Amino acid sequence: MPLNSFSIRDIENFTGIKAHTLRIWEQRYQLFQPRRKDTNHRIYDGEDLKAFLKIAYLYHHGVKISHIAALSDEERNTLSQRISDQSSDYSLHISDLLSATMLYDTRRFDTVLSAVIRAHGMEAAIVKVIYPYLEKVGILWMTDKMPPAQEHFGSAIIRTKLMAAIDSTPMNYDAGEHFLLFQPEGELHEIPLLYACYLLKKYGKMVTYFGPNVPLRDLEPFLRESRVTALYTHVVTAVSPGVLQQYVRGLNQQYPLVQVYISGPKTLLAEGFSDLKVKVLTDLGALPGLLG
């Protein structure tokens, strides 16, 4: 299937509305005129997906499909924005980012993300919008519904925003705690580590950022010459519990005076750390409280 062409099952996965229901809506309300493959199966393009996401947003917020079908595109946009403004729900922003990703619409993606950051702050933007968006992107990528180029497209813009926020946050060079942030060799999912860097700077910590894909041997020269009090790493890539425990245990043994922090979904595997100098975060939102 060509890039940015979607089956009815793809639309179901994006919108959370059953394919059977979508077919009924299509026939009853003439919402779309999908093209047909040689096999007579429906196929939709990026603009169809964008419209479906908006319709799904309204429907999931209690608007009857008969009313949605009677609205123009402009009226649907206006109603969606009104609902979003009156609600603490961020799903409209997530849908907008997703549709911008599928269409490679840089201006739209940047406009939506910048508006969320201005209105709610970087922390809410990351926790309430970016993380759910990345989770959806990850699922679509794993199920072969999204090419890697689209994942890279959105992630690159998010990284740029985070880097700008980090750069504009003053560093406390006199802080009592000095964090060295890195990710293990082979780990390339940098956005959570950038967010941790932003939070640590915001809460007055001294931070040195090594970034993703760092072999442990590369830490040694810096740690030998610098007054680092804490190592912080974030693990996303699939790893067995035994390997993760061995990795953290090795950090503790090599640097016994340094506090180790580890975050990421793989921390759910982190049993047997009670004898180690390690603090585990299953939720980055808990980082400020843990630093206490």
Secondary structure as UniProt FT lines:
FT   TURN            3..4
FT   STRAND          5..6
FT   HELIX           8..15
FT   HELIX           19..29
FT   STRAND          35..36
FT   TURN            38..39
FT   STRAND          42..45
FT   HELIX           46..60
FT   TURN            61..62
FT   HELIX           65..70
FT   HELIX           73..86
FT   HELIX           91..102
FT   TURN            103..104
FT   HELIX           106..124
FT   HELIX           125..130
FT   HELIX           131..142
FT   TURN            143..144
FT   HELIX           148..168
FT   TURN            173..174
FT   STRAND          178..184
FT   TURN            185..186
FT   HELIX           191..202
FT   TURN            203..204
FT   STRAND          206..214
FT   HELIX           216..218
FT   HELIX           220..225
FT   STRAND          230..234
FT   HELIX           241..254
FT   TURN            256..257
FT   STRAND          259..263
FT   HELIX           265..269
FT   TURN            274..275
FT   STRAND          278..281
FT   HELIX           284..286
FT   HELIX           287..291
//
